[in-house]
Amino acid sequence: MTCGRPLRTLVRVTSSPAISLRRRRFALYALFLLPGLSMAAWVTRTPAVRDLLDASTAQMGLVLFGLSVGSMTGILSSGPLVIRFGTRPVVLVGSSLVVLALPTIALGASTGQPLLTAFGLALFGGGMGGGEVAMNVEGAEVEKLGGRSFLPALHGCFSLGTVIGAVLGILANGAGFPVVPHLVVTAAVGAGLLLWALGGIPAGTGKFTADERSAQSVTPRPALWKDMRLVCIGGVVLAMALAEGTANDWLPLLMVDGHGFGATMGSLVFALFAGAMTVGRFAGGPIVERVGRSRVLMVSALFAATGLALIAYVDSQVTAVAAVVLWGLGASLGFPLALSAAGDSGPNPAARVALASVIGYLAFLVGPPTLGFLGEEFGLRGALVVPLVVALLAVVLAPATGTRRPMVGEQPMEAGPVEAGAAETC
């Protein structure tokens, strides 16, 4: 999930005063918990789904391609939809797609239809990507109105959801609970969270008037591709997105096929990764304030690269488990901090973060099938050389994410009351 001050440019304070800030906070907590819970339910059962589909590693890569396509479609469409309709309908549709996706995946797996399973993953990716910007816009307004940090804990709820979902997946694997009812029950829980949360999301937040949309469409845009600093930041976004996405897509199978773990232990290792991500996100804000964003990103990329290298080249289950912790800590802050850096890199922050997001989501688009095909040829451990090399590239590019000083005559970007550090992590 992404966050950062660029999203504040979309906020229009048109929400109803009848909904308290406390109600809105807890509604967003639930909405961020939902996709984390659902994602972990799917990820921990990927070995079982693979067996039901009787799919090879390369075929599973193509199935996962549905998630990539859906994510890219959702993230590209969400911003314009929020501007036109406001956050509430976009959140409703996006979260509903996440809920509907799990039964669709279950149906595809139970009937042995890879295309239907991929379609379910496309629904999931589209719903999660589509709802993401809308929930961040709503969260940014709540943070500004409340006058205290909110976004870091909010995005920590997504990681917390993955931990809860992973633990439930471990129990389901250990008890031999069938994958189809597991996914259906998780969808029912998600539907309950969504129904409860919608009462705390006011109408109108983020919506632009027709005149505002017209003015925005005729405003000249700078040639962002010529900004080499932004291109370097985009490389960091791509690298850290690939590091995180590789674990979400392949970690249980990597532990099962690459290190000889059983399905239950493979899910447990994913839970460990999710736990490390959660700790990193909740604890990252104060660290960033003390040592700076670029240094945190450099160390994060080194952690991720070290974890990937140990898993790929050390034939030890104990080492693999320890390396997953490094991998999770390294991946936890990389993607959101790099997006925040993109927004800080110059004028027109919304366009900058959009461009960096597109670069980063290329990792989600091409990563699963690429690793699947490489895994078919060299094994999943051998395929980790791709995210490993890219993570090392992020170490080199990390200095570009440092705080930028405005040029002479340039207006400083607007900062909210909790801007320093609060919008740095998610």
TORLUM-938513 format. One record per residue (C-alpha): residue number from 1; residue in one letter; x, y, z. Coordinates in nm, 3 decimals. Example, Ala and Ser with C-alpha at 12.3 -4.5 7.8 and 13.67 -1.06 7.14 Angstrom:
# residues 2
kelum/ropa/xx/yy/zz
1/A/1.230/-0.450/0.780
2/S/1.367/-0.106/0.714
//
This chain:
# residues 426
kelum/ropa/xx/yy/zz
1/M/0.000/0.000/0.000
2/T/0.116/0.369/-0.074
3/C/0.097/0.692/0.115
4/G/0.258/1.034/0.133
5/R/0.193/1.403/0.104
6/P/0.135/1.408/-0.279
7/L/-0.210/1.261/-0.219
8/R/-0.305/1.565/-0.017
9/T/-0.330/1.761/-0.341
10/L/-0.651/1.570/-0.419
11/V/-0.825/1.646/-0.090
12/R/-1.139/1.861/-0.093
13/V/-1.289/1.914/0.253
14/T/-1.655/1.860/0.164
15/S/-1.733/1.580/0.406
16/S/-2.023/1.575/0.647
17/P/-1.949/1.701/1.000
18/A/-2.193/1.441/1.136
19/I/-1.923/1.171/1.120
20/S/-1.668/1.205/1.399
21/L/-1.297/1.181/1.331
22/R/-1.280/0.883/1.566
23/R/-1.542/0.699/1.358
24/R/-1.359/0.782/1.038
25/R/-1.028/0.660/1.180
26/F/-1.168/0.324/1.282
27/A/-1.351/0.287/0.950
28/L/-1.021/0.332/0.768
29/Y/-0.846/0.091/1.001
30/A/-1.103/-0.172/0.901
31/L/-1.074/-0.090/0.532
32/F/-0.696/-0.126/0.537
33/L/-0.719/-0.445/0.741
34/L/-0.951/-0.601/0.481
35/P/-0.710/-0.628/0.184
36/G/-0.425/-0.740/0.410
37/L/-0.639/-1.018/0.554
38/S/-0.758/-1.121/0.207
39/M/-0.412/-1.107/0.051
40/A/-0.266/-1.332/0.320
41/A/-0.551/-1.581/0.283
42/W/-0.467/-1.616/-0.085
43/V/-0.088/-1.619/-0.045
44/T/-0.080/-1.882/0.230
45/R/-0.294/-2.114/0.021
46/T/-0.102/-2.078/-0.307
47/P/0.051/-2.427/-0.276
48/A/-0.296/-2.575/-0.234
49/V/-0.433/-2.370/-0.524
50/R/-0.137/-2.475/-0.739
51/D/-0.212/-2.840/-0.661
52/L/-0.583/-2.802/-0.739
53/L/-0.496/-2.641/-1.072
54/D/-0.218/-2.896/-1.136
55/A/-0.014/-2.601/-1.262
56/S/0.357/-2.580/-1.330
57/T/0.569/-2.295/-1.197
58/A/0.546/-2.115/-1.532
59/Q/0.168/-2.164/-1.544
60/M/0.137/-2.022/-1.192
61/G/0.330/-1.720/-1.312
62/L/0.066/-1.663/-1.579
63/V/-0.212/-1.707/-1.323
64/L/-0.045/-1.445/-1.103
65/F/-0.026/-1.218/-1.407
66/G/-0.398/-1.157/-1.350
67/L/-0.315/-0.993/-1.018
68/S/-0.056/-0.773/-1.188
69/V/-0.291/-0.658/-1.464
70/G/-0.568/-0.586/-1.217
71/S/-0.336/-0.391/-0.989
72/M/-0.206/-0.177/-1.273
73/T/-0.556/-0.106/-1.403
74/G/-0.684/-0.014/-1.059
75/I/-0.397/0.214/-0.961
76/L/-0.411/0.405/-1.291
77/S/-0.788/0.458/-1.278
78/S/-0.832/0.540/-0.911
79/G/-0.702/0.898/-0.912
80/P/-0.929/1.022/-1.195
81/L/-1.227/0.840/-1.041
82/V/-1.169/1.006/-0.702
83/I/-1.149/1.348/-0.868
84/R/-1.479/1.288/-1.049
85/F/-1.683/1.098/-0.788
86/G/-1.508/1.139/-0.451
87/T/-1.355/0.874/-0.229
88/R/-1.667/0.697/-0.098
89/P/-1.787/0.526/-0.422
90/V/-1.431/0.437/-0.523
91/V/-1.366/0.278/-0.183
92/L/-1.698/0.091/-0.203
93/V/-1.632/-0.053/-0.548
94/G/-1.267/-0.133/-0.481
95/S/-1.330/-0.308/-0.149
96/S/-1.627/-0.494/-0.295
97/L/-1.406/-0.630/-0.573
98/V/-1.157/-0.755/-0.312
99/V/-1.440/-0.935/-0.132
100/L/-1.579/-1.087/-0.454
101/A/-1.234/-1.193/-0.573
102/L/-1.178/-1.464/-0.312
103/P/-1.487/-1.675/-0.399
104/T/-1.396/-1.636/-0.767
105/I/-1.044/-1.764/-0.700
106/A/-1.189/-2.049/-0.495
107/L/-1.428/-2.143/-0.777
108/G/-1.150/-2.137/-1.034
109/A/-0.925/-2.355/-0.818
110/S/-1.196/-2.606/-0.728
111/T/-1.295/-2.652/-1.092
112/G/-0.936/-2.663/-1.218
113/Q/-0.970/-2.352/-1.437
114/P/-0.654/-2.138/-1.439
115/L/-0.818/-1.860/-1.642
116/L/-1.100/-1.820/-1.390
117/T/-0.847/-1.816/-1.109
118/A/-0.646/-1.549/-1.291
119/F/-0.968/-1.350/-1.341
120/G/-1.034/-1.368/-0.967
121/L/-0.683/-1.238/-0.902
122/A/-0.746/-0.958/-1.154
123/L/-1.057/-0.861/-0.956
124/F/-0.849/-0.864/-0.639
125/G/-0.569/-0.652/-0.787
126/G/-0.811/-0.407/-0.945
127/G/-1.008/-0.368/-0.623
128/M/-0.703/-0.324/-0.404
129/G/-0.524/-0.091/-0.645
130/G/-0.842/0.103/-0.721
131/G/-0.937/0.154/-0.359
132/E/-0.583/0.241/-0.251
133/V/-0.563/0.603/-0.366
134/A/-0.918/0.673/-0.243
135/M/-0.842/0.543/0.105
136/N/-0.519/0.741/0.117
137/V/-0.701/1.061/0.021
138/E/-0.954/0.999/0.297
139/G/-0.673/0.915/0.542
140/A/-0.482/1.233/0.450
141/E/-0.787/1.446/0.526
142/V/-0.844/1.272/0.859
143/E/-0.479/1.326/0.948
144/K/-0.498/1.695/0.857
145/L/-0.822/1.755/1.045
146/G/-0.699/1.565/1.351
147/G/-0.364/1.744/1.357
148/R/-0.165/1.432/1.445
149/S/0.006/1.142/1.274
150/F/-0.234/0.887/1.129
151/L/-0.105/0.752/0.796
152/P/0.180/0.538/0.936
153/A/-0.048/0.345/1.171
154/L/-0.312/0.325/0.901
155/H/-0.080/0.149/0.661
156/G/0.049/-0.063/0.944
157/C/-0.305/-0.202/0.965
158/F/-0.263/-0.349/0.618
159/S/0.048/-0.533/0.733
160/L/-0.130/-0.634/1.055
161/G/-0.406/-0.781/0.840
162/T/-0.151/-0.988/0.651
163/V/-0.017/-1.122/0.982
164/I/-0.365/-1.222/1.103
165/G/-0.450/-1.374/0.766
166/A/-0.121/-1.561/0.753
167/V/-0.175/-1.710/1.101
168/L/-0.522/-1.825/0.999
169/G/-0.375/-1.970/0.680
170/I/-0.116/-2.160/0.883
171/L/-0.387/-2.308/1.102
172/A/-0.592/-2.398/0.795
173/N/-0.294/-2.568/0.630
174/G/-0.203/-2.750/0.949
175/A/-0.557/-2.876/1.004
176/G/-0.599/-2.976/0.641
177/F/-0.888/-2.732/0.606
178/P/-0.992/-2.711/0.238
179/V/-0.885/-2.401/0.052
180/V/-1.228/-2.324/-0.098
181/P/-1.422/-2.274/0.229
182/H/-1.122/-2.092/0.374
183/L/-1.133/-1.830/0.099
184/V/-1.511/-1.805/0.113
185/V/-1.515/-1.753/0.492
186/T/-1.243/-1.488/0.459
187/A/-1.456/-1.311/0.198
188/A/-1.753/-1.316/0.437
189/V/-1.542/-1.157/0.710
190/G/-1.423/-0.894/0.462
191/A/-1.783/-0.819/0.362
192/G/-1.868/-0.762/0.726
193/L/-1.576/-0.522/0.770
194/L/-1.678/-0.333/0.458
195/L/-2.043/-0.298/0.560
196/W/-1.942/-0.166/0.903
197/A/-1.678/0.072/0.768
198/L/-1.885/0.242/0.500
199/G/-2.085/0.429/0.763
200/G/-1.765/0.607/0.861
201/I/-1.669/0.727/0.510
202/P/-1.836/1.059/0.423
203/A/-1.940/1.156/0.073
204/G/-1.759/1.421/-0.128
205/T/-1.402/1.391/-0.005
206/G/-1.153/1.441/-0.289
207/K/-1.416/1.536/-0.546
208/F/-1.330/1.816/-0.787
209/T/-1.593/2.042/-0.939
210/A/-1.636/2.054/-1.316
211/D/-1.455/2.390/-1.329
212/E/-1.164/2.253/-1.127
213/R/-1.136/1.950/-1.359
214/S/-1.136/2.176/-1.665
215/A/-0.868/2.399/-1.520
216/Q/-0.655/2.096/-1.434
217/S/-0.685/1.953/-1.785
218/V/-0.549/2.270/-1.952
219/T/-0.265/2.328/-1.705
220/P/0.070/2.267/-1.880
221/R/0.263/1.976/-1.736
222/P/0.644/1.976/-1.707
223/A/0.845/1.715/-1.894
224/L/0.889/1.489/-1.593
225/W/1.079/1.224/-1.789
226/K/1.364/1.475/-1.825
227/D/1.402/1.501/-1.448
228/M/1.681/1.251/-1.384
229/R/1.636/1.271/-1.008
230/L/1.273/1.161/-1.048
231/V/1.380/0.882/-1.284
232/C/1.628/0.759/-1.021
233/I/1.356/0.769/-0.756
234/G/1.136/0.572/-0.993
235/G/1.409/0.309/-1.009
236/V/1.403/0.281/-0.629
237/V/1.023/0.248/-0.637
238/L/1.048/-0.030/-0.894
239/A/1.318/-0.213/-0.701
240/M/1.140/-0.205/-0.366
241/A/0.806/-0.292/-0.523
242/L/0.966/-0.597/-0.682
243/A/1.122/-0.697/-0.349
244/E/0.787/-0.676/-0.171
245/G/0.583/-0.823/-0.457
246/T/0.814/-1.124/-0.496
247/A/0.738/-1.227/-0.139
248/N/0.365/-1.171/-0.177
249/D/0.353/-1.378/-0.494
250/W/0.607/-1.651/-0.437
251/L/0.728/-1.682/-0.077
252/P/0.524/-1.988/0.037
253/L/0.604/-2.174/-0.286
254/L/0.967/-2.065/-0.258
255/M/0.990/-2.219/0.089
256/V/0.807/-2.536/-0.018
257/D/0.980/-2.597/-0.351
258/G/1.313/-2.428/-0.283
259/H/1.388/-2.522/0.078
260/G/1.181/-2.835/0.135
261/F/0.933/-2.694/0.387
262/G/0.582/-2.835/0.417
263/A/0.283/-2.622/0.320
264/T/0.211/-2.526/0.682
265/M/0.570/-2.419/0.746
266/G/0.574/-2.228/0.418
267/S/0.272/-2.031/0.539
268/L/0.442/-1.976/0.876
269/V/0.744/-1.827/0.701
270/F/0.516/-1.591/0.509
271/A/0.357/-1.488/0.840
272/L/0.706/-1.412/0.966
273/F/0.769/-1.194/0.661
274/A/0.437/-1.014/0.718
275/G/0.526/-0.964/1.084
276/A/0.860/-0.810/0.991
277/M/0.682/-0.579/0.746
278/T/0.438/-0.475/1.019
279/V/0.714/-0.399/1.270
280/G/0.908/-0.203/1.009
281/R/0.609/0.010/0.916
282/F/0.497/0.090/1.269
283/A/0.852/0.162/1.388
284/G/0.984/0.336/1.077
285/G/0.855/0.690/1.129
286/P/1.077/0.783/1.426
287/I/1.379/0.624/1.258
288/V/1.325/0.828/0.942
289/E/1.297/1.147/1.148
290/R/1.629/1.076/1.320
291/V/1.850/0.958/1.034
292/G/1.677/1.076/0.716
293/R/1.482/0.914/0.437
294/S/1.766/0.838/0.196
295/R/1.974/0.659/0.460
296/V/1.675/0.452/0.571
297/L/1.607/0.357/0.210
298/M/1.970/0.261/0.152
299/V/1.974/0.035/0.459
300/S/1.632/-0.105/0.368
301/A/1.750/-0.203/0.022
302/L/2.064/-0.362/0.171
303/F/1.851/-0.563/0.414
304/A/1.624/-0.681/0.135
305/A/1.917/-0.773/-0.090
306/T/2.091/-0.962/0.191
307/G/1.779/-1.158/0.271
308/L/1.723/-1.248/-0.094
309/A/2.087/-1.356/-0.137
310/L/2.081/-1.580/0.170
311/I/1.760/-1.750/0.058
312/A/1.888/-1.796/-0.295
313/Y/2.241/-1.920/-0.226
314/V/2.251/-2.073/0.124
315/D/2.104/-2.422/0.141
316/S/1.981/-2.404/0.499
317/Q/1.627/-2.389/0.632
318/V/1.734/-2.203/0.946
319/T/1.920/-1.943/0.742
320/A/1.623/-1.910/0.508
321/V/1.389/-1.831/0.799
322/A/1.629/-1.571/0.940
323/A/1.675/-1.421/0.593
324/V/1.299/-1.376/0.554
325/V/1.306/-1.139/0.853
326/L/1.576/-0.928/0.685
327/W/1.380/-0.936/0.362
328/G/1.060/-0.820/0.535
329/L/1.228/-0.540/0.731
330/G/1.404/-0.423/0.417
331/A/1.088/-0.422/0.206
332/S/0.863/-0.260/0.467
333/L/0.948/0.106/0.413
334/G/1.101/0.103/0.065
335/F/0.798/0.146/-0.159
336/P/0.610/0.414/0.043
337/L/0.922/0.615/0.129
338/A/1.030/0.621/-0.235
339/L/0.684/0.740/-0.342
340/S/0.702/1.012/-0.077
341/A/1.041/1.114/-0.218
342/A/0.887/1.140/-0.565
343/G/0.632/1.386/-0.434
344/D/0.910/1.591/-0.275
345/S/1.127/1.598/-0.584
346/G/0.987/1.914/-0.742
347/P/0.678/2.105/-0.855
348/N/0.353/1.927/-0.944
349/P/0.388/1.655/-0.678
350/A/0.070/1.467/-0.779
351/A/0.201/1.410/-1.132
352/R/0.541/1.308/-0.995
353/V/0.402/1.046/-0.760
354/A/0.175/0.919/-1.039
355/L/0.474/0.872/-1.269
356/A/0.675/0.698/-0.996
357/S/0.377/0.476/-0.921
358/V/0.353/0.366/-1.284
359/I/0.725/0.284/-1.287
360/G/0.690/0.092/-0.964
361/Y/0.382/-0.101/-1.071
362/L/0.573/-0.228/-1.372
363/A/0.735/-0.456/-1.113
364/F/0.396/-0.594/-1.015
365/L/0.300/-0.629/-1.382
366/V/0.604/-0.814/-1.516
367/G/0.743/-0.963/-1.195
368/P/0.520/-1.269/-1.143
369/P/0.537/-1.414/-1.497
370/T/0.907/-1.331/-1.530
371/L/0.997/-1.507/-1.206
372/G/0.765/-1.792/-1.300
373/F/0.940/-1.857/-1.631
374/L/1.284/-1.818/-1.474
375/G/1.176/-2.048/-1.192
376/E/1.070/-2.311/-1.441
377/E/1.418/-2.303/-1.596
378/F/1.643/-2.239/-1.295
379/G/1.424/-2.305/-0.992
380/L/1.259/-2.037/-0.779
381/R/1.575/-1.983/-0.575
382/G/1.771/-1.919/-0.894
383/A/1.504/-1.674/-1.012
384/L/1.566/-1.456/-0.705
385/V/1.872/-1.315/-0.879
386/V/1.639/-1.065/-1.051
387/P/1.496/-0.894/-0.739
388/L/1.839/-0.927/-0.575
389/V/2.020/-0.733/-0.848
390/V/1.745/-0.472/-0.862
391/A/1.757/-0.426/-0.483
392/L/2.131/-0.364/-0.507
393/L/2.057/-0.106/-0.775
394/A/1.824/0.065/-0.526
395/V/2.115/0.097/-0.282
396/V/2.306/0.296/-0.546
397/L/2.004/0.512/-0.633
398/A/1.889/0.576/-0.274
399/P/2.075/0.913/-0.234
400/A/1.835/1.059/-0.492
401/T/1.551/1.025/-0.239
402/G/1.698/1.277/0.006
403/T/1.500/1.587/0.102
404/R/1.508/1.841/-0.177
405/R/1.569/2.208/-0.113
406/P/1.340/2.439/-0.315
407/M/1.506/2.634/-0.595
408/V/1.533/3.012/-0.572
409/G/1.192/3.162/-0.642
410/E/1.010/2.833/-0.612
411/Q/0.714/2.819/-0.376
412/P/0.753/2.557/-0.102
413/M/0.503/2.275/-0.110
414/E/0.215/2.295/0.134
415/A/0.267/2.094/0.449
416/G/0.002/1.962/0.684
417/P/0.028/1.991/1.062
418/V/0.194/1.651/1.092
419/E/0.393/1.665/0.771
420/A/0.738/1.612/0.915
421/G/0.787/1.240/0.924
422/A/0.420/1.144/0.940
423/A/0.377/1.120/0.563
424/E/0.712/0.953/0.522
425/T/0.602/0.600/0.607
426/C/0.311/0.371/0.557
//
